[in-house]
Amino acid sequence: MERLTKSRLFIWLVYIIMGLIALYLLLLVKPIFVHLYVFLKAVLAPFIIAMIVSYVLNPVVSLLHERKVPRTIAVLLIYAVFCAALAVILVNLIPMFKEQMDQLNRHVPDLTYRAESLVTDLNNTSFLPGSIREGLNKSIFQMEKKLSDTVSHFINNIGSVVNAVFIAFIIPFLAFYILKDFDLFERTVITYVPKSHRKHTVRLLKDIDAALGSYIRGQFIVCIIVGILAYIGYIIIGVPYPLLLASIVAVTNIIPYLGPFFGAAPALLVASTISFKMVLLVAVVNLSCQVLEGNVVSPQVVGRTLHMHPLAIIFALLVGGEVAGIVGMILAVPIFAALKVIVQHIFAYYVRRKTI
């Protein structure tokens, strides 16, 4: 009996049984964690977004502060420049958006008729097997149902929309106070760290900043450049609603690997109602944008600071999408990179302790 209890197989069996019991207990209390997650998400979401905005803008505020400009004035100057630039952009873009939305609204019946004709032609052709035609019909029906459910959900949850608008309204105020007292927050956090660990903590924070700083700030610039490239390409090939479709490409490009597919989908859908040639041209434009982004724009603007394997990035995207949808996919890569730096520091710390 004593030999059995000391055998490695027995120990592993005990660990597996204990792990299964712990997993079963976690599944029992899952509803509690779900409610806690929903509560924390609603409360902490604006603070997290404000912290990200502050992190992006803090280098500019610090640069102005080094030139004898008070932090409060520096933040107000950045806000003023941002609001002025946004006003100029909106004054010029809103009429274009409105015109293209009006065109889309006028052409929706025609686009619907062309899509129906395309489906009818596919159903009547003998080239496709019956099972594939049936699958296409079911897919289109499911897409229509999902669109209808989305519209109904939006209308039935006006309160949630108002709450989202309220959150968007208070984020600039939260970011203002965080930026104004950014140095104070840093010093306060450091004071709670034991003196023996302060040096390592400061080094950890600097490494996280080095890993994330250029990525987060540069990613916004990359998205704008990709959006401009897509807009120019769409104008050249003559696809309808170029500004609207290019804006979708710019916004979704923030999601690594999967973002370009999400961004190209609406343009391909619109192109499919025109001709197969237009579909190919849209695919070429998006492919060209991604080739330029991957080989020219991103290396120059963002750099290679994350040092993460593509498989690790895809894994992070899958986890982020499962946890928090699109927002989770956007935040997955920087959070995963920060966790990677933290794990590396913890591992190095324990290795040093063992070697001493």
C-alpha positions in Angstrom: 0.0 0.0 0.0 2.8 2.4 0.9 4.5 1.7 -2.4 1.2 2.4 -4.3 0.8 5.8 -2.5 4.3 6.8 -3.4 4.1 5.8 -7.0 4.1 8.6 -9.6 1.0 7.1 -11.3 -1.0 7.2 -8.1 0.0 10.9 -7.5 -1.0 11.9 -11.0 -4.4 10.1 -10.6 -4.9 12.1 -7.3 -4.1 15.3 -9.1 -6.4 14.6 -12.0 -9.3 13.6 -9.6 -8.8 16.8 -7.6 -8.7 18.9 -10.8 -11.9 17.3 -12.0 -13.6 18.0 -8.6 -12.4 21.6 -8.7 -13.8 21.9 -12.3 -17.1 20.5 -11.2 -17.3 22.9 -8.3 -16.5 25.8 -10.6 -19.3 24.7 -13.0 -21.7 24.7 -10.0 -20.9 28.3 -9.1 -20.8 29.4 -12.7 -24.0 31.5 -12.5 -22.4 33.5 -9.7 -19.4 34.3 -11.7 -21.5 35.2 -14.7 -23.5 37.8 -12.7 -20.3 39.1 -11.2 -18.7 39.4 -14.6 -21.7 41.3 -16.0 -21.7 43.7 -13.0 -17.9 44.3 -13.2 -18.1 44.7 -17.0 -20.8 47.4 -16.7 -19.0 49.3 -13.9 -15.4 49.0 -15.0 -15.8 49.3 -18.8 -15.7 53.1 -18.9 -12.7 53.2 -16.6 -10.8 50.6 -18.7 -11.6 52.5 -21.9 -10.5 55.8 -20.3 -7.3 54.2 -19.1 -6.5 53.0 -22.6 -7.2 56.5 -24.0 -5.0 58.0 -21.3 -2.2 55.5 -22.0 -2.3 56.5 -25.7 -2.2 60.3 -25.0 0.1 60.3 -22.0 3.4 60.6 -24.0 2.1 63.8 -25.7 1.0 65.2 -22.3 4.3 64.3 -20.8 6.2 65.9 -23.7 4.3 69.2 -23.2 4.8 69.0 -19.4 8.5 68.7 -19.9 8.4 72.0 -21.8 6.9 73.7 -18.7 3.3 73.4 -19.6 1.1 72.3 -16.7 -0.5 68.9 -17.2 -4.0 70.3 -16.9 -3.3 72.9 -19.6 -1.6 70.2 -21.7 -4.6 67.9 -21.5 -7.0 70.7 -22.3 -4.8 71.7 -25.3 -4.9 68.1 -26.6 -8.7 68.0 -26.1 -9.1 71.3 -27.9 -6.9 70.2 -30.9 -8.8 66.9 -31.0 -12.2 68.5 -31.0 -11.2 71.1 -33.6 -9.7 68.3 -35.9 -12.8 66.1 -35.3 -15.1 69.1 -36.2 -13.2 69.8 -39.4 -13.3 66.1 -40.4 -17.0 65.7 -39.5 -18.0 68.8 -41.4 -16.3 67.4 -44.5 -17.2 63.8 -44.1 -20.8 63.9 -42.8 -22.2 65.2 -46.0 -20.4 62.5 -47.9 -21.6 59.8 -45.5 -25.1 61.2 -45.7 -25.1 61.2 -49.5 -23.8 57.6 -49.7 -26.3 56.4 -47.1 -29.1 58.1 -49.1 -27.8 56.3 -52.2 -27.6 53.0 -50.4 -31.2 53.5 -49.1 -32.4 54.3 -52.7 -30.6 51.3 -54.2 -31.5 48.7 -51.5 -34.6 47.5 -53.5 -32.4 47.2 -56.6 -29.6 45.4 -54.7 -32.2 43.1 -53.1 -33.6 42.3 -56.6 -30.1 41.5 -58.0 -29.3 39.3 -55.0 -32.6 37.4 -55.5 -31.8 37.0 -59.2 -28.3 35.7 -58.3 -29.8 33.2 -55.9 -32.5 32.2 -58.5 -29.8 31.7 -61.1 -27.8 29.5 -58.7 -30.9 27.5 -58.0 -31.7 27.0 -61.7 -28.3 26.0 -62.7 -27.4 22.4 -63.1 -23.8 23.0 -62.3 -24.4 23.0 -58.5 -25.7 19.8 -56.8 -29.1 20.1 -55.1 -27.6 19.7 -51.6 -25.4 22.8 -52.1 -28.3 24.9 -53.5 -30.3 23.9 -50.5 -27.5 24.8 -48.2 -27.1 28.2 -49.9 -30.9 28.9 -49.4 -30.7 27.9 -45.8 -27.7 30.2 -45.2 -29.4 33.2 -46.8 -32.6 32.5 -44.8 -30.5 32.3 -41.6 -28.7 35.6 -42.5 -32.1 37.3 -43.0 -33.3 35.9 -39.7 -30.2 37.1 -37.8 -30.5 40.6 -39.3 -34.2 40.7 -38.3 -33.3 39.5 -34.8 -30.5 42.1 -34.5 -32.9 45.0 -35.5 -35.6 43.8 -33.1 -33.0 43.4 -30.3 -31.7 47.0 -31.0 -35.3 48.4 -30.9 -36.2 46.4 -27.8 -33.1 47.6 -25.9 -33.2 51.3 -26.3 -32.3 51.6 -22.6 -29.0 49.8 -23.3 -28.3 52.2 -26.2 -28.9 55.2 -23.9 -26.6 53.7 -21.3 -23.9 53.2 -23.9 -24.3 56.9 -25.0 -24.0 57.9 -21.4 -20.8 55.8 -20.9 -19.3 57.3 -24.1 -20.1 60.8 -22.7 -18.3 60.3 -19.4 -15.2 58.6 -20.8 -13.5 61.9 -21.8 -14.0 63.2 -18.3 -12.5 60.1 -16.8 -9.6 60.2 -19.2 -9.0 63.9 -18.3 -8.6 63.2 -14.6 -6.4 60.2 -15.3 -4.2 62.2 -17.6 -4.0 65.1 -15.2 -2.9 63.0 -12.3 -1.0 60.2 -14.3 2.3 60.8 -12.5 0.5 60.8 -9.1 -1.2 57.5 -9.9 2.2 56.0 -10.8 3.9 57.2 -7.6 0.9 56.0 -5.5 1.1 52.5 -7.1 4.8 52.3 -6.4 4.5 53.3 -2.8 2.3 50.2 -2.1 5.0 48.0 -3.5 7.5 46.7 -0.9 10.9 48.5 -1.1 12.7 45.3 -1.9 10.5 44.8 -5.0 10.2 48.3 -6.3 13.2 48.1 -8.6 11.8 44.9 -10.3 8.3 46.4 -10.4 9.5 49.6 -12.2 11.5 47.4 -14.7 8.4 45.3 -15.2 6.2 48.4 -16.0 8.8 49.7 -18.3 9.0 46.4 -20.2 5.2 46.3 -20.5 5.2 49.9 -21.8 7.9 49.0 -24.3 5.9 46.0 -25.5 2.6 47.8 -25.8 3.4 51.4 -26.3 4.3 51.5 -30.0 1.7 48.7 -30.7 -1.3 50.5 -29.3 -0.4 54.0 -30.5 0.8 52.7 -33.9 -2.2 50.5 -34.5 -4.5 53.6 -34.7 -2.2 55.1 -37.3 -2.1 51.9 -39.3 -5.9 51.6 -39.3 -6.2 55.2 -40.7 -3.6 54.5 -43.4 -5.3 51.2 -44.4 -8.7 52.9 -44.5 -7.2 55.7 -46.8 -5.7 53.0 -49.1 -8.9 51.1 -49.2 -10.8 54.3 -50.0 -8.5 55.2 -52.9 -8.7 51.6 -54.2 -12.5 51.6 -54.0 -12.7 54.9 -55.9 -10.3 53.6 -58.6 -12.4 50.4 -59.3 -15.7 52.3 -59.0 -17.3 50.3 -56.2 -20.4 52.2 -54.7 -20.2 53.8 -51.3 -16.4 53.9 -51.1 -16.1 56.0 -48.0 -18.6 53.9 -46.0 -17.0 50.6 -47.0 -13.4 51.9 -46.4 -14.4 53.1 -42.9 -15.5 49.6 -42.1 -12.1 48.3 -43.3 -10.3 50.9 -41.2 -12.2 50.0 -38.0 -12.0 46.2 -38.3 -8.3 46.3 -39.2 -7.5 46.8 -35.5 -8.3 43.1 -35.1 -5.1 41.1 -36.2 -5.5 38.5 -38.9 -9.3 38.2 -38.7 -10.0 42.0 -39.0 -9.3 42.2 -42.8 -11.8 39.4 -43.5 -14.5 41.2 -41.5 -13.7 44.5 -43.2 -13.8 43.1 -46.7 -17.1 41.2 -46.3 -19.4 44.2 -46.7 -17.6 45.4 -49.8 -17.6 42.0 -51.3 -21.3 41.7 -50.6 -22.0 45.0 -52.4 -19.8 44.0 -55.3 -21.6 40.7 -55.7 -24.7 42.6 -56.6 -22.9 44.3 -59.4 -20.8 41.7 -61.2 -18.3 38.9 -60.6 -15.6 41.2 -62.1 -16.3 43.8 -59.3 -16.0 41.0 -56.7 -12.5 40.2 -58.0 -11.5 43.9 -58.1 -12.7 44.4 -54.5 -10.7 41.3 -53.4 -7.6 42.6 -55.2 -7.9 46.0 -53.5 -8.3 44.5 -50.0 -5.5 42.0 -50.7 -3.2 44.8 -51.8 -4.1 46.9 -48.7 -3.2 43.9 -46.5 0.1 43.2 -48.3 1.1 46.9 -48.0 0.0 46.9 -44.3 1.9 43.8 -43.4 5.1 44.5 -45.3 5.4 48.3 -45.4 3.0 50.1 -43.0 3.0 48.0 -39.9 6.8 47.4 -39.7 7.5 51.1 -40.1 4.7 52.4 -37.8 4.2 49.7 -35.2 7.4 47.7 -35.4 8.0 44.2 -34.1 7.8 44.9 -30.4 5.4 42.2 -29.4 7.5 39.2 -30.5 4.5 37.0 -30.4 4.1 33.9 -32.5 1.1 34.0 -34.9 -0.4 30.9 -33.2 -0.3 32.7 -29.9 -2.0 35.7 -31.4 -4.8 33.6 -33.0 -5.3 31.8 -29.6 -5.6 35.1 -27.9 -8.1 36.3 -30.4 -10.2 33.2 -30.0 -10.2 33.6 -26.2 -11.0 37.3 -26.4 -13.8 36.8 -28.8 -15.3 34.1 -26.6 -15.1 36.2 -23.5 -16.1 39.7 -24.8 -16.9 39.5 -28.5 -15.4 42.1 -30.8 -14.2 44.2 -28.0 -12.4 41.2 -26.5 -10.8 40.5 -29.9 -9.5 44.0 -30.0 -8.0 43.9 -26.5 -6.9 40.3 -26.6 -3.5 40.9 -28.2 -2.2 43.8 -26.0 -3.5 42.0 -22.8 -1.9 38.7 -23.8 1.4 40.6 -24.6 1.3 42.2 -21.1 0.6 38.9 -19.4 3.5 37.4 -21.4 5.9 40.1 -20.0 4.6 39.5 -16.5 5.1 35.7 -16.7 8.6 36.2 -18.1 9.5 38.5 -15.1 8.0 36.1 -12.6 9.9 33.2 -14.1 13.2 35.2 -14.2 12.6 36.2 -10.6 12.3 32.6 -9.4 15.2 31.5 -11.5 17.4 34.2 -9.9 16.2 33.1 -6.4 17.1 29.5 -7.1 20.6 30.4 -8.4 21.4 32.6 -5.4 
